[in-house]
Amino acid sequence: MSTHPPSLPPFPSKPYTPTHTTWPYTPLDFTRHDSSPDTLFYLTPRFVTHIDAPAARRLTAYYASVLPCRGAILDLCASWTCFYPTHINQGVKNGDINVYGIGLNAAELGANTAFRGPGYWRVLDLNAPPYDVRGAAWSAQGDVRFDAITCAVSIDYLTHPLEVCSSLLGAAKAGAALHVVVSNRCFGAKVVRRWMELDEVGRLEFVGDYLHFAGWSDVEIVDLCARDGEGRRVTDERGTVVVGDEGLPGHLDPLWVVRGRKRVEGAEKGGDVGAAGLG
């Protein structure tokens, strides 16, 4: 039996093309206006989604097309919701899927119904040494390796993204995919400096560099921005609606995914990744 959900019409994607041969960034690029510990900033729970409702629905539809129906999934920088589709929630109830989470607020994580209980989530500051997701130490479940990893609208807060993305590669099974969701909303005081210096397209390439230099393969950028019934974009890169439709608001949050997979030993680069894409 396949571990993937039925295929849905694909979201438009394009390959990421590296423009550097070595890691091009300096520690200055990852400084922040507020350098206080993140555990303090996130001490008070925030039961918000950080993206608008239409973007959340598009993200759930994307996850429905790529996340496996069986196995283990890690949600990085998790909160009270993962935006996961029905088949994931049902799989958790049936015991076919285990969802794990790493976040910064225990109240938010405890309210997330994707996790079976406290043994499946950890409060872990990934901006503190050793910048390694394996510090979650899922000892009760043994040596957990993940079939898929998601990170929704939070990658811009990581001050050591190369180390974190490298540790994710080590925690993933061969063939597993990492899905990094990017929008243009953020807590300005906590986002890294270079993020604020780039436009939306530049940020996608920035995240592509994270995955590429961490060792993820087949990196590509998926466009989840709002579209009409014929598949045409209705917003610009910043989310401003650019079509004359009285039924649309003036703004719809833009959304993308930068994704890659852990190479299967012996597989050729760019090989078949299955009907569900990089799921």
Backbone as JSON, one array per atom type, in Angstrom:
{
  "sequence": "MSTHPPSLPPFPSKPYTPTHTTWPYTPLDFTRHDSSPDTLFYLTPRFVTHIDAPAARRLTAYYASVLPCRGAILDLCASWTCFYPTHINQGVKNGDINVYGIGLNAAELGANTAFRGPGYWRVLDLNAPPYDVRGAAWSAQGDVRFDAITCAVSIDYLTHPLEVCSSLLGAAKAGAALHVVVSNRCFGAKVVRRWMELDEVGRLEFVGDYLHFAGWSDVEIVDLCARDGEGRRVTDERGTVVVGDEGLPGHLDPLWVVRGRKRVEGAEKGGDVGAAGLG",
  "N": [[0.84, -1.2, 0.0], [0.52, 2.24, -0.82], [2.29, 4.9, 0.78], [1.55, 7.44, 0.36], [-0.83, 10.14, -0.13], [-3.65, 10.33, -2.45], [-2.84, 11.8, -5.63], [-3.06, 15.3, -6.23], [-3.98, 18.08, -8.37], [-0.98, 19.6, -9.4], [0.83, 22.16, -7.62], [2.34, 25.04, -9.07], [5.82, 24.78, -9.76], [9.38, 25.38, -9.59], [12.79, 24.63, -10.34], [15.27, 25.25, -7.86], [18.17, 27.13, -8.33], [21.47, 27.12, -7.49], [23.59, 29.92, -6.85], [26.01, 30.27, -5.77], [29.14, 28.81, -4.87], [30.12, 28.19, -2.41], [29.08, 28.52, 1.03], [27.64, 31.63, 1.36], [27.18, 33.52, 3.37], [27.5, 35.61, 6.31], [27.96, 35.81, 9.92], [26.84, 38.29, 10.57], [24.68, 38.58, 8.86], [22.72, 37.19, 10.13], [22.06, 38.41, 12.46], [19.82, 40.02, 14.83], [17.28, 42.45, 15.57], [16.16, 42.24, 18.11], [17.86, 40.53, 20.29], [17.43, 39.0, 22.5], [16.83, 35.98, 24.45], [14.88, 33.57, 22.72], [13.11, 32.02, 24.11], [12.09, 33.71, 26.02], [10.75, 35.68, 24.52], [8.71, 34.18, 23.37], [7.29, 33.35, 25.54], [4.7, 33.96, 26.35], [1.72, 32.53, 25.23], [0.57, 32.53, 21.82], [-2.22, 32.32, 20.16], [-2.62, 32.36, 17.26], [-2.65, 32.4, 13.62], [-0.79, 33.52, 11.89], [-0.83, 33.7, 9.13], [-3.23, 34.64, 6.61], [-6.67, 33.42, 6.37], [-7.35, 32.36, 3.72], [-4.75, 31.76, 2.76], [-3.98, 29.86, 4.63], [-5.75, 27.8, 3.99], [-4.85, 27.14, 1.42], [-2.33, 26.2, 2.07], [-2.97, 23.92, 3.58], [-4.16, 22.41, 1.55], [-1.94, 22.01, -0.07], [-0.29, 20.47, 1.65], [-1.93, 18.24, 1.76], [-1.41, 17.1, -0.67], [1.18, 16.19, -0.56], [2.12, 15.09, 1.89], [2.85, 12.07, 3.69], [0.78, 9.12, 4.17], [1.34, 7.34, 6.11], [3.67, 6.7, 8.78], [6.24, 8.8, 10.23], [6.12, 12.22, 11.05], [7.64, 15.37, 11.32], [6.98, 18.5, 12.7], [8.43, 21.49, 12.53], [9.34, 24.32, 14.53], [6.84, 24.49, 15.7], [3.39, 25.16, 16.6], [0.15, 25.85, 17.88], [-1.34, 24.81, 15.85], [-0.89, 22.8, 12.94], [-1.65, 23.06, 10.36], [-2.29, 20.8, 8.96], [-3.82, 18.35, 6.75], [-6.97, 16.48, 6.58], [-6.39, 13.73, 6.24], [-4.04, 13.35, 7.61], [-4.69, 13.97, 10.27], [-6.6, 11.97, 10.7], [-5.0, 9.76, 10.34], [-3.33, 9.95, 12.56], [-5.16, 9.44, 14.6], [-5.82, 6.82, 13.93], [-3.47, 5.53, 14.37], [-1.68, 5.22, 12.33], [0.03, 7.24, 11.69], [2.52, 9.16, 13.27], [2.89, 12.28, 14.62], [5.29, 14.65, 15.36], [6.5, 17.43, 17.26], [8.43, 20.43, 17.46], [8.8, 23.28, 19.3], [8.34, 26.54, 20.87], [6.62, 27.2, 22.9], [4.93, 25.81, 25.5], [2.18, 25.76, 26.09], [0.95, 26.31, 23.65], [1.87, 24.12, 22.1], [0.78, 22.02, 23.57], [-1.88, 22.34, 23.01], [-2.19, 21.5, 20.46], [-3.75, 19.33, 18.38], [-2.64, 17.54, 16.66], [-0.6, 16.19, 17.84], [-0.09, 13.32, 19.78], [0.25, 13.5, 22.51], [2.08, 14.85, 25.37], [4.5, 13.47, 25.06], [5.13, 13.67, 22.44], [5.88, 16.15, 21.65], [8.23, 18.85, 22.0], [9.66, 21.53, 23.85], [12.06, 23.48, 22.58], [14.78, 25.49, 22.0], [15.97, 26.42, 19.06], [17.71, 28.36, 18.35], [19.69, 28.36, 20.12], [22.77, 26.86, 21.21], [23.01, 23.28, 20.78], [21.96, 23.87, 18.24], [20.41, 21.85, 17.02], [18.05, 19.57, 15.97], [17.92, 17.04, 16.94], [18.31, 17.24, 19.57], [15.89, 17.13, 20.76], [15.44, 14.57, 21.58], [13.71, 12.03, 21.49], [13.19, 9.92, 23.44], [11.33, 8.11, 24.51], [10.12, 7.03, 22.3], [12.17, 5.82, 21.03], [14.77, 5.68, 18.52], [13.88, 8.01, 16.53], [13.17, 8.53, 13.15], [12.33, 10.59, 10.42], [9.67, 10.64, 8.01], [8.73, 12.81, 6.68], [9.15, 16.35, 6.89], [8.04, 19.43, 8.13], [7.96, 23.02, 8.11], [6.5, 25.84, 8.99], [6.19, 29.13, 8.03], [8.34, 30.18, 9.64], [11.05, 29.95, 9.29], [12.55, 32.21, 8.92], [13.32, 33.17, 11.34], [15.45, 31.77, 12.32], [18.72, 31.76, 13.52], [20.89, 30.23, 13.0], [20.61, 28.74, 10.52], [21.82, 26.95, 8.71], [23.06, 24.99, 10.3], [20.79, 23.97, 11.6], [19.22, 23.02, 9.44], [20.96, 21.1, 8.49], [20.96, 19.33, 10.63], [18.34, 18.48, 10.47], [18.45, 17.01, 8.14], [19.96, 14.86, 9.03], [18.12, 13.73, 10.73], [16.18, 12.77, 9.12], [14.59, 10.19, 7.14], [15.95, 8.29, 4.4], [15.02, 9.58, 1.28], [13.04, 11.14, 2.37], [11.16, 14.22, 2.59], [11.68, 17.74, 3.03], [9.7, 20.45, 3.8], [9.57, 23.77, 3.57], [7.78, 26.44, 4.51], [7.01, 29.63, 3.3], [6.13, 32.99, 3.85], [5.29, 36.51, 3.8], [4.91, 37.72, 6.19], [5.98, 38.63, 9.49], [7.55, 38.72, 12.78], [9.06, 41.58, 13.22], [11.14, 42.31, 14.97], [12.4, 39.97, 15.58], [13.17, 38.62, 13.32], [15.81, 37.59, 11.07], [18.55, 39.69, 10.04], [19.29, 39.79, 7.23], [17.04, 38.8, 5.96], [15.2, 40.9, 6.07], [16.35, 42.61, 4.31], [15.92, 41.65, 1.82], [13.77, 41.09, -1.06], [10.62, 39.39, -1.74], [11.14, 37.34, -3.65], [13.92, 37.13, -3.45], [14.12, 36.16, -0.86], [13.18, 33.56, -1.11], [15.21, 32.37, -2.62], [17.23, 32.64, -0.76], [16.38, 30.88, 1.28], [16.48, 28.59, -0.25], [19.23, 28.37, -0.5], [19.85, 27.67, 2.13], [18.87, 25.0, 2.28], [20.25, 23.76, 0.18], [23.03, 24.02, 0.81], [23.03, 22.66, 3.17], [22.82, 20.09, 2.4], [20.53, 18.95, 1.31], [18.77, 17.58, -1.47], [17.56, 18.04, -4.9], [16.26, 20.55, -4.7], [13.58, 22.8, -4.78], [11.25, 25.44, -5.66], [8.01, 26.15, -4.75], [4.99, 27.54, -5.8], [2.47, 28.83, -3.95], [0.73, 30.9, -4.05], [-2.29, 32.92, -4.26], [-4.77, 31.97, -6.66], [-6.91, 32.13, -9.58], [-9.89, 30.4, -10.81], [-8.91, 29.29, -13.12], [-6.3, 28.87, -12.7], [-4.6, 31.08, -12.74], [-2.43, 33.5, -11.38], [-3.55, 35.85, -8.95], [-2.5, 37.83, -7.47], [0.28, 40.07, -6.78], [3.81, 39.66, -5.97], [3.9, 40.56, -3.37], [1.43, 40.16, -2.37], [-0.64, 41.85, -3.03], [-3.75, 42.24, -4.52], [-4.24, 42.04, -7.96], [-6.11, 41.89, -9.93], [-9.24, 42.79, -11.38], [-11.64, 42.1, -9.52], [-14.52, 42.15, -7.84], [-15.2, 40.43, -5.85], [-12.97, 39.8, -4.45], [-10.64, 40.53, -1.79], [-8.44, 43.34, -1.07], [-5.95, 42.38, -0.52], [-4.17, 39.33, -0.38], [-2.54, 36.97, 1.45], [0.71, 36.16, 0.32], [2.29, 33.02, -0.52], [4.67, 30.46, -0.37], [6.53, 27.41, -0.92], [9.64, 26.16, -0.11], [11.36, 23.39, -0.96], [13.0, 20.22, -0.43], [14.7, 17.05, -0.76], [15.93, 14.17, 1.02], [18.54, 12.44, -0.26], [18.25, 9.23, -1.7], [20.4, 6.6, -1.21], [22.42, 5.8, -3.91], [20.6, 6.66, -5.76], [19.99, 8.63, -8.68], [20.57, 12.11, -9.18], [17.75, 14.21, -9.35], [15.99, 12.21, -9.9], [13.04, 10.06, -10.03], [10.48, 11.06, -7.84], [8.07, 10.18, -7.11], [4.43, 10.03, -7.37], [3.21, 11.91, -5.78], [4.84, 14.11, -5.74], [7.39, 15.69, -3.88], [6.74, 14.4, -1.55]],
  "CA": [[0.0, 0.0, 0.0], [1.3, 3.47, -0.89], [2.27, 5.74, 1.97], [1.22, 8.78, -0.07], [-2.22, 10.38, -0.46], [-3.88, 10.46, -3.89], [-2.28, 13.0, -6.21], [-3.92, 16.41, -6.56], [-3.32, 18.92, -9.37], [0.23, 20.13, -8.76], [1.1, 23.58, -7.53], [3.48, 25.35, -9.95], [7.12, 24.74, -9.08], [10.55, 25.56, -10.45], [14.0, 24.23, -9.63], [16.2, 26.22, -7.28], [19.5, 27.06, -8.95], [22.44, 27.82, -6.63], [24.44, 30.92, -7.51], [27.27, 30.31, -5.02], [29.78, 27.49, -4.72], [30.32, 27.99, -0.97], [28.14, 29.27, 1.87], [28.04, 33.02, 1.13], [26.68, 34.43, 4.38], [28.31, 35.84, 7.5], [27.13, 35.93, 11.12], [26.12, 39.56, 10.56], [23.41, 38.39, 8.14], [21.76, 36.5, 10.99], [21.78, 39.17, 13.67], [18.43, 40.44, 14.93], [17.07, 43.66, 16.37], [15.96, 41.75, 19.47], [18.72, 39.35, 20.45], [17.13, 38.31, 23.75], [16.47, 34.57, 24.22], [13.55, 33.35, 22.15], [12.24, 31.43, 25.14], [11.43, 34.82, 26.69], [9.84, 36.32, 23.56], [7.57, 33.3, 23.13], [6.81, 32.85, 26.82], [3.24, 34.11, 26.33], [1.17, 31.85, 24.04], [-0.12, 33.32, 20.79], [-3.07, 31.39, 19.41], [-2.91, 32.99, 15.98], [-2.14, 31.56, 12.53], [0.31, 34.24, 11.24], [-1.19, 33.91, 7.73], [-4.69, 34.79, 6.54], [-7.42, 32.17, 6.21], [-7.17, 31.76, 2.4], [-3.41, 31.16, 2.67], [-4.0, 28.64, 5.45], [-6.44, 26.75, 3.22], [-3.95, 26.7, 0.34], [-1.27, 25.4, 2.67], [-3.55, 22.61, 3.9], [-4.32, 21.68, 0.28], [-0.6, 21.57, -0.49], [0.1, 19.36, 2.52], [-2.72, 17.06, 1.38], [-0.85, 16.51, -1.88], [2.58, 15.75, -0.43], [2.48, 14.42, 3.13], [2.56, 10.63, 3.64], [-0.36, 8.59, 4.93], [1.88, 6.5, 7.18], [5.03, 7.01, 9.18], [6.51, 9.84, 11.22], [6.25, 13.57, 10.5], [8.1, 16.39, 12.27], [6.64, 19.9, 12.43], [9.46, 22.33, 13.15], [8.82, 25.62, 14.95], [5.41, 24.19, 15.77], [2.53, 25.98, 17.45], [-1.1, 25.17, 18.27], [-1.88, 24.17, 14.66], [0.12, 22.45, 11.93], [-2.28, 23.24, 9.04], [-2.3, 19.51, 8.27], [-5.12, 17.95, 6.2], [-7.76, 15.47, 7.27], [-5.81, 12.38, 6.23], [-3.02, 13.29, 8.66], [-5.39, 13.89, 11.56], [-7.2, 10.65, 10.8], [-3.9, 8.81, 10.51], [-2.9, 10.02, 13.96], [-6.18, 8.73, 15.39], [-5.76, 5.39, 13.61], [-2.17, 4.97, 14.71], [-0.85, 5.06, 11.13], [0.96, 8.36, 11.62], [2.94, 9.86, 14.48], [3.35, 13.64, 14.36], [6.13, 15.19, 16.42], [6.65, 18.87, 17.12], [9.41, 21.2, 18.21], [8.37, 24.67, 19.34], [8.88, 27.34, 21.96], [5.63, 27.5, 23.92], [4.3, 24.56, 25.9], [0.72, 25.87, 26.02], [0.58, 26.16, 22.24], [2.11, 22.74, 21.68], [-0.16, 21.15, 24.25], [-3.21, 22.51, 22.42], [-2.16, 21.02, 19.08], [-4.34, 17.99, 18.36], [-1.86, 16.63, 15.8], [0.31, 15.44, 18.7], [-0.82, 12.38, 20.64], [0.39, 13.89, 23.9], [3.35, 15.53, 25.68], [5.65, 12.71, 24.6], [5.33, 13.87, 21.01], [6.36, 17.5, 21.37], [9.3, 19.35, 22.87], [10.07, 22.93, 23.83], [13.48, 23.46, 22.26], [15.23, 26.72, 21.34], [16.93, 26.07, 18.01], [18.68, 29.45, 18.22], [20.68, 28.15, 21.17], [23.58, 25.67, 20.91], [23.84, 23.02, 19.59], [21.22, 24.13, 16.99], [20.24, 20.5, 16.5], [16.72, 19.05, 16.3], [18.04, 15.77, 17.65], [18.28, 17.55, 20.99], [14.56, 16.82, 21.28], [15.63, 13.28, 22.26], [12.43, 11.34, 21.64], [13.65, 8.65, 24.02], [10.22, 7.19, 24.73], [9.81, 6.39, 21.03], [13.38, 5.26, 20.44], [15.51, 6.48, 17.55], [12.89, 8.41, 15.55], [13.57, 9.13, 11.89], [11.1, 11.16, 9.88], [9.3, 10.45, 6.61], [8.51, 14.15, 6.14], [9.38, 17.43, 7.85], [7.45, 20.7, 7.72], [8.29, 24.21, 8.9], [5.59, 26.84, 8.43], [6.4, 30.57, 8.24], [9.2, 30.41, 10.8], [12.46, 29.76, 8.96], [13.19, 33.52, 8.93], [13.76, 33.49, 12.7], [16.6, 30.94, 12.71], [20.0, 32.45, 13.42], [21.88, 29.25, 12.54], [19.79, 27.86, 9.67], [22.6, 25.89, 8.08], [23.21, 23.92, 11.28], [19.49, 23.35, 11.85], [18.82, 22.24, 8.26], [21.84, 19.93, 8.45], [20.48, 18.38, 11.63], [17.11, 17.91, 9.93], [18.86, 15.97, 7.18], [20.37, 13.7, 9.82], [16.95, 13.15, 11.39], [15.23, 12.32, 8.09], [14.83, 8.94, 6.44], [16.3, 8.42, 2.99], [13.85, 9.85, 0.46], [12.11, 12.05, 3.04], [11.15, 15.59, 2.08], [11.56, 18.88, 3.93], [8.84, 21.47, 3.2], [9.72, 25.02, 4.31], [6.72, 27.34, 4.04], [7.47, 31.01, 3.39], [5.23, 34.08, 3.51], [6.0, 37.76, 4.03], [4.63, 38.25, 7.53], [6.99, 38.25, 10.48], [7.83, 39.59, 13.92], [10.23, 42.3, 12.72], [12.23, 42.37, 15.94], [13.03, 38.66, 15.74], [13.61, 38.07, 12.04], [17.23, 37.87, 10.86], [18.8, 40.94, 9.32], [19.29, 39.68, 5.78], [15.66, 38.59, 5.52], [14.55, 42.2, 5.9], [17.01, 43.31, 3.21], [15.57, 40.98, 0.57], [12.36, 41.04, -1.44], [10.04, 38.05, -1.6], [11.86, 36.39, -4.49], [15.24, 36.94, -2.86], [14.0, 35.32, 0.34], [13.04, 32.16, -1.53], [16.55, 31.91, -2.97], [17.93, 32.59, 0.52], [16.01, 29.61, 1.91], [17.04, 27.55, -1.11], [20.63, 28.22, -0.11], [19.88, 26.9, 3.38], [18.7, 23.57, 2.01], [21.31, 23.28, -0.72], [24.32, 23.89, 1.5], [22.87, 21.67, 4.25], [22.92, 18.76, 1.81], [19.29, 18.47, 0.72], [18.86, 17.51, -2.93], [16.35, 18.33, -5.68], [15.6, 21.7, -4.08], [12.73, 23.56, -5.7], [10.37, 26.46, -5.09], [6.62, 25.88, -5.13], [4.17, 28.75, -5.69], [1.15, 28.6, -3.36], [0.0, 32.17, -4.01], [-3.7, 32.81, -4.65], [-5.04, 31.86, -8.09], [-8.32, 32.04, -9.94], [-10.33, 29.06, -11.16], [-8.15, 28.8, -14.26], [-4.92, 28.7, -12.3], [-3.8, 32.28, -12.94], [-2.16, 34.29, -10.17], [-4.39, 37.04, -8.8], [-1.77, 38.79, -6.66], [1.7, 40.22, -7.04], [4.65, 38.93, -5.02], [3.67, 41.05, -2.01], [0.09, 39.78, -1.96], [-1.64, 42.81, -3.48], [-4.61, 41.7, -5.58], [-3.98, 42.83, -9.18], [-7.18, 41.66, -10.9], [-10.46, 43.52, -11.05], [-12.69, 41.18, -9.09], [-15.14, 42.73, -6.65], [-15.34, 39.41, -4.82], [-11.68, 39.59, -3.78], [-10.14, 41.64, -0.97], [-7.31, 44.02, -1.69], [-4.7, 41.67, -0.22], [-4.21, 37.91, -0.01], [-1.16, 36.66, 1.83], [1.46, 35.3, -0.58], [2.77, 31.81, 0.14], [5.51, 29.57, -1.17], [7.25, 26.35, -0.22], [10.96, 25.74, -0.61], [11.41, 22.0, -0.52], [14.07, 19.36, -0.92], [14.58, 15.7, -0.23], [17.16, 13.47, 1.38], [18.83, 11.53, -1.35], [18.32, 7.79, -1.48], [21.72, 6.15, -1.64], [22.44, 5.13, -5.2], [19.67, 7.29, -6.7], [20.55, 9.72, -9.45], [19.99, 13.42, -8.9], [16.63, 14.54, -10.21], [15.22, 11.0, -10.21], [11.61, 10.03, -9.72], [10.15, 11.22, -6.43], [6.73, 9.65, -6.85], [3.3, 10.77, -7.9], [2.83, 13.0, -4.88], [5.91, 15.08, -5.68], [8.44, 15.46, -2.91], [6.16, 13.96, -0.28]],
  "C": [[0.88, 1.25, 0.0], [1.2, 4.24, 0.42], [1.88, 7.16, 1.63], [-0.27, 8.92, -0.33], [-2.4, 10.42, -1.97], [-3.35, 11.79, -4.41], [-3.38, 14.04, -6.46], [-3.24, 17.2, -7.68], [-2.13, 19.63, -8.75], [0.22, 21.65, -8.66], [2.31, 23.88, -8.41], [4.79, 25.35, -9.17], [8.22, 24.98, -10.1], [11.78, 25.14, -9.66], [14.73, 25.43, -9.04], [17.55, 26.02, -7.94], [20.49, 27.81, -8.08], [23.29, 28.79, -7.45], [25.78, 31.07, -6.8], [27.83, 28.9, -4.92], [30.08, 27.17, -3.27], [29.3, 28.85, -0.23], [28.51, 30.75, 1.86], [27.74, 33.99, 2.26], [27.61, 34.5, 5.59], [27.4, 35.92, 8.72], [26.32, 37.22, 11.17], [24.76, 39.43, 9.87], [22.32, 37.82, 9.03], [21.6, 37.16, 12.35], [20.34, 39.65, 13.64], [18.32, 41.68, 15.8], [16.9, 43.3, 17.84], [16.74, 40.46, 19.63], [18.48, 38.63, 21.77], [16.72, 36.87, 23.47], [15.05, 34.42, 23.7], [12.59, 32.75, 23.15], [11.51, 32.51, 25.93], [10.39, 35.47, 25.78], [8.57, 35.5, 23.38], [6.98, 32.73, 24.42], [5.28, 32.92, 26.92], [2.68, 33.44, 25.08], [0.46, 32.82, 23.11], [-0.94, 32.34, 19.94], [-3.58, 32.08, 18.15], [-2.26, 32.15, 14.89], [-0.99, 32.2, 11.76], [0.14, 34.37, 9.73], [-2.71, 34.01, 7.67], [-5.36, 33.46, 6.21], [-7.29, 31.57, 4.81], [-5.79, 31.12, 2.23], [-3.34, 29.88, 3.47], [-4.67, 27.5, 4.71], [-5.56, 26.24, 2.07], [-2.83, 25.84, 0.89], [-1.78, 24.0, 3.02], [-3.72, 21.77, 2.64], [-2.97, 21.18, -0.23], [-0.15, 20.37, 0.34], [-0.66, 18.09, 2.15], [-2.13, 16.35, 0.18], [0.53, 15.91, -1.69], [2.89, 14.95, 0.83], [2.06, 12.95, 3.1], [1.36, 10.26, 4.49], [0.07, 7.7, 6.09], [3.27, 7.0, 7.54], [5.1, 8.11, 10.21], [6.75, 11.17, 10.53], [6.71, 14.49, 11.62], [7.62, 17.75, 11.8], [7.59, 20.77, 13.23], [8.91, 23.72, 13.43], [7.3, 25.55, 15.07], [4.7, 25.09, 16.77], [1.28, 25.17, 17.79], [-1.78, 24.51, 17.08], [-0.76, 23.9, 13.68], [-0.38, 22.71, 10.51], [-2.38, 21.92, 8.27], [-3.71, 19.15, 7.81], [-5.76, 16.81, 6.98], [-7.06, 14.12, 7.33], [-4.69, 12.24, 7.26], [-3.69, 13.15, 10.02], [-6.02, 12.53, 11.77], [-6.14, 9.59, 11.01], [-3.36, 8.79, 11.92], [-3.87, 9.25, 14.84], [-6.1, 7.22, 15.18], [-4.46, 4.72, 14.03], [-1.26, 4.75, 13.52], [0.25, 6.1, 11.05], [1.28, 8.85, 13.03], [3.47, 11.23, 14.07], [4.09, 14.13, 15.59], [6.28, 16.69, 16.19], [7.75, 19.43, 17.99], [8.98, 22.66, 18.14], [8.93, 25.37, 20.56], [7.87, 27.65, 23.06], [4.84, 26.24, 24.25], [2.78, 24.61, 25.8], [0.24, 25.7, 24.59], [0.73, 24.72, 21.78], [1.11, 21.78, 22.31], [-1.57, 21.23, 23.69], [-3.3, 21.95, 21.01], [-2.62, 19.56, 19.03], [-3.61, 17.03, 17.42], [-0.91, 15.76, 16.62], [-0.5, 14.55, 19.65], [-0.79, 12.79, 22.11], [1.74, 14.52, 24.12], [4.59, 14.78, 25.21], [5.99, 12.94, 23.15], [5.69, 15.31, 20.66], [7.4, 17.92, 22.41], [9.4, 20.86, 22.74], [11.58, 22.94, 23.68], [13.84, 24.71, 21.48], [16.31, 26.38, 20.33], [17.88, 27.22, 17.68], [19.69, 29.43, 19.35], [21.47, 26.89, 20.84], [22.92, 24.42, 21.47], [23.12, 23.2, 18.27], [20.87, 22.83, 16.28], [18.89, 19.95, 16.93], [16.8, 17.74, 17.06], [18.18, 15.98, 19.16], [16.92, 17.32, 21.6], [14.54, 15.47, 21.98], [14.31, 12.57, 22.54], [12.67, 9.96, 22.24], [12.52, 7.64, 24.19], [9.86, 6.42, 23.46], [11.04, 5.78, 20.36], [14.02, 6.22, 19.46], [14.58, 6.86, 16.41], [13.56, 9.01, 14.32], [12.31, 9.48, 11.13], [10.93, 10.91, 8.39], [9.03, 11.77, 5.91], [8.72, 15.15, 7.26], [8.76, 18.69, 7.28], [7.93, 21.81, 8.64], [7.51, 25.36, 8.29], [5.9, 28.24, 8.95], [7.23, 30.89, 9.48], [10.69, 30.34, 10.48], [13.23, 31.07, 9.06], [13.68, 33.93, 10.31], [15.02, 32.73, 13.12], [17.91, 31.68, 12.48], [21.14, 31.53, 12.98], [21.17, 28.24, 11.62], [20.56, 26.73, 9.02], [22.76, 24.71, 9.03], [21.87, 23.2, 11.51], [19.07, 22.49, 10.66], [19.71, 21.01, 8.08], [21.38, 18.88, 9.45], [19.17, 17.74, 11.2], [17.42, 16.8, 8.94], [19.25, 14.7, 7.92], [19.21, 13.0, 10.48], [15.94, 12.57, 10.41], [15.61, 10.94, 7.56], [15.28, 9.23, 5.01], [15.03, 8.58, 2.17], [12.86, 10.8, 1.09], [12.24, 13.46, 2.49], [11.04, 16.59, 3.23], [10.79, 19.97, 3.19], [8.92, 22.73, 4.07], [8.76, 26.04, 3.72], [7.13, 28.78, 4.32], [6.34, 31.97, 3.02], [6.0, 35.39, 3.72], [5.56, 38.45, 5.31], [5.73, 37.82, 8.48], [6.92, 39.16, 11.69], [9.14, 40.31, 13.58], [11.4, 42.32, 13.67], [13.01, 41.07, 16.02], [13.53, 38.05, 14.44], [15.08, 38.43, 11.81], [17.41, 39.04, 9.9], [18.66, 40.79, 7.81], [17.88, 39.48, 5.23], [14.98, 39.91, 5.2], [15.17, 43.01, 4.76], [16.62, 42.77, 1.84], [14.09, 41.16, 0.24], [11.87, 39.6, -1.38], [10.79, 37.01, -2.42], [13.24, 36.1, -3.93], [15.2, 36.06, -1.63], [13.87, 33.85, -0.02], [14.4, 31.58, -1.93], [17.42, 31.76, -1.72], [17.65, 31.25, 1.21], [16.51, 28.44, 1.06], [18.5, 27.31, -0.8], [20.75, 27.42, 1.19], [19.86, 25.4, 3.08], [19.85, 23.01, 1.19], [22.61, 23.04, 0.04], [24.24, 22.97, 2.72], [22.88, 20.25, 3.72], [21.62, 18.18, 1.27], [19.4, 18.52, -0.8], [17.52, 17.85, -3.58], [15.56, 19.49, -5.08], [14.79, 22.45, -5.14], [11.82, 24.49, -4.93], [8.97, 26.26, -5.64], [5.78, 27.13, -4.83], [2.78, 28.39, -5.18], [0.33, 29.88, -3.29], [-1.41, 31.99, -4.6], [-3.86, 32.83, -6.17], [-6.54, 31.82, -8.34], [-8.66, 30.62, -10.37], [-9.6, 28.46, -12.33], [-6.66, 28.69, -13.97], [-4.03, 29.91, -12.48], [-3.63, 33.04, -11.63], [-3.05, 35.52, -10.13], [-3.72, 38.1, -7.94], [-0.36, 38.97, -7.2], [2.49, 39.51, -5.95], [4.41, 39.36, -3.57], [2.27, 40.72, -1.5], [-0.99, 40.76, -2.34], [-2.43, 42.23, -4.63], [-4.52, 42.62, -6.8], [-5.02, 42.56, -10.26], [-8.43, 42.38, -10.42], [-11.61, 42.59, -10.73], [-13.27, 41.71, -7.79], [-15.29, 41.72, -5.52], [-14.07, 39.16, -4.04], [-11.33, 40.77, -2.9], [-8.96, 42.3, -1.67], [-5.99, 43.3, -1.49], [-5.01, 40.22, 0.14], [-2.77, 37.49, 0.27], [-0.48, 35.77, 0.79], [2.03, 34.11, 0.18], [3.56, 30.97, -0.85], [6.01, 28.44, -0.29], [8.6, 26.17, -0.91], [11.17, 24.33, -0.07], [12.59, 21.26, -1.13], [13.88, 17.98, -0.33], [15.94, 15.14, 0.14], [17.4, 12.38, 0.35], [18.83, 10.08, -0.87], [19.65, 7.31, -2.02], [21.63, 5.38, -2.94], [21.5, 5.75, -6.22], [20.36, 8.43, -7.42], [19.84, 11.01, -9.1], [18.87, 13.7, -9.9], [15.78, 13.35, -10.58], [13.79, 11.11, -9.76], [11.38, 10.15, -8.22], [8.71, 10.82, -6.16], [5.63, 10.58, -7.31], [2.91, 11.95, -7.05], [3.94, 14.03, -4.76], [6.93, 14.7, -4.64], [7.87, 15.04, -1.57], [6.86, 12.76, 0.26]]
}
